[in-house]
Amino acid sequence: MRQFDNDVSICIEGYLFHKTCDMCPEQYDVYRGKKQVAYVRLRMGHLTVDAPKCLMELVYEKRYPNDPYKGCFDNDKERMEQLIEIVKILKRRHKNENKRRSNK
């Protein structure tokens, strides 16, 4: 099992955001249990969330047109707002995947 340092990991509603780079870009590997469910990256004013499949699948993006060089969140409040939004999207995605599996 992977060990995570609490200084670089944030857990939100069962999703563990493990920071892999502090700035330029600020990025995270996201886990639900032992499984990686997303990769988050903020670089050049573009926040992206990709989910692993055969190839990475873009599931969310946000652009910061007023700050095209933005490579990290400005403060903890902004970071938590965005990470909480990402958790909502990942939960919805997980729920939809479970529905598709049960309909097969």
N, C-alpha and C positions, 0 to 999 in steps of 0.2 A: 504494500500500500504506500502511496506517495505521502511524504511528510510535507506540510506546508508551514511556512513561517507566518505567524499572526501579523507581523509588521507589513507583510506584502500580500495578505489575503483578507478578503471581505466575504462574509457569508450573509446572504439575503434570502430568506424563505427557502432554505435548503439548496441554494445555488452558491457554490464557492467560486469567487472571482480571485484567481491567483495572478497577481501582477507579475508580468515577465519583463517589463521595461517601464522605468519611471517616467520618462519624458522623451518626447520627440522620436518616436511616438510613445504615448502611454498605451500599454496593451495588456490584455488579460487572457488567460485560458480559463474557461468557465466549465465547472464540473457539477454534475448532479449525481451524488453518490460517487462511484468510482469512474463513471463514464464522462468523457469530455463532450459537452453539448454545444459549445460555442467558442469563438475566438473574437475578442473585441479589440478594436484598434482605433485610436484617434491620431490622425496624421494629416498634416497640410490642410487643416480646416475641414476634415472629413471623418466623421465617426461611422465605423462600419461594424456590423455584427454578422459573422459568418458561422454557419452550422456545418459540422462535418457530415458528409455523405460520401459518395464516390469521389466527388470533387467538392470543394467548399461551396456552400449555397448561401448567398446574401439574404439575410432575413430582416435586416433593419439598417437604415443609414440616415444620417443627419449631416447636413452641411452647415458650416459656420461662415457665411459669405462676408461678414464684417471682419473676420479674422482668418484669412486664408493660410496663415502659417501656424495656426493653433495646433500644438502637438501634445498638449496635456490640458486637463481640466483646470480652471482658474482657482478653484477652491473645493473643499470637501462637500459643501452644500451642492454645488453643481455636479460633482462626481456622483454623489448619492442619488440625486434626482435622475440622472441618466441611467445609472446601474439599476435602479428600481424599475424604470421604464423598460429596460432590457429584460428584466426578470418577468414582467407582465407578458412581454412578447414571447419569451421562451416557454412560459407556462401555457399560453394559448396554443403555441405550435405543438407542444407535447400532447396537449388535450386532443388536438386535431389528428395527430399521428395515431393516437390510441383509438379514435373513432374510425379512422380508415382501416386499421388492423381488425377491429371487431366487425366491420361490414364485409370483410372478405369471406 
